[in-house]
């Protein structure tokens, strides 16, 4: 496993982290298999785990807390998130800070996450949605500083809404945000335009989420793919999105090097960018852990392939199904 300095925190984090969303909203999760996968990830050098209260209403946080206690000799970085008070993902521009993250609510859910994790302090606490027009409000700033001074939170971050990487720039400039989590993959390259240069300038930790574009960049989806009604993906991969996603994935297949899968190429594209400090694929199965972590070997994409992948940028704008 290769490690990268996580911005001004100075943490050395595994460049392949572990996304724990798969414990909620996705079908096919088996708790015993998940725990085995988490154990394998730690044993292979993964030390950055991203969860949220919203993943199973605290279940994912409790599972991460159990993992930390199973490995008292390992430095495991726990990143979690405060859910929006109005329980709406993603946020919308018309939402006010008072509706989503009032100060007393920020404190309430900090305490809830501390209890779920079973720790005295949270390494990285992120706002699970964000609107940049909240940057000038003092209430959240004051509460963030209080909780930091009390030692309950070490570092703060924001999770940026899908396809809105610039909806964060003014907030980062406040100096109170230590990390940003953003969708970045072969298709979603827009963070390179403005967000990554600002993070580089201000020494902000960058977490690349959705490395496989919710599954599109595994190359396994077809236009006939369906998901159970209780699976989150059934509301995301509506026909309009599924058809376009499959077309974009098919266009990638001819450029995949011999002996490499599309999933591996997708991860290596992200790791090719030094502005990214860790990426957090969801890994519910042992073979996913082994395959994904194997890409952290210090090898980078050939220049010609990296240049070709630039041509597969797919700029999208939020819709009613983009979530």
Secondary structure, DSSP 8 states (H G I E B T S, - for coil): --EEE-GGG--EEESB-EE-GGGSS-TT--HHHHHHHHHHHHHTT--EEE--TTTTTTHHHHHHHHHHHHTTTS--EEEEEE--TT--SS--TT--HHHH--HHHHHHHHHHHHHHHT-SSEEEEEESS--GGGTT-HHHHHHHHHHHHTTSEEEEEEE--TT-TTTTHHHHTTS---EEEEE-SSS--GGGTTHHHHHHHHT-EEEEE-TTGGGGGGT---TT----TTSTHHHHS-HHHHHHHHHHHHHHHTTS-TT--HHHHHHHHHHT-TT--EE--B--SHHHHHHHHHT-SS----HHHHHHHHTT-------TTT-
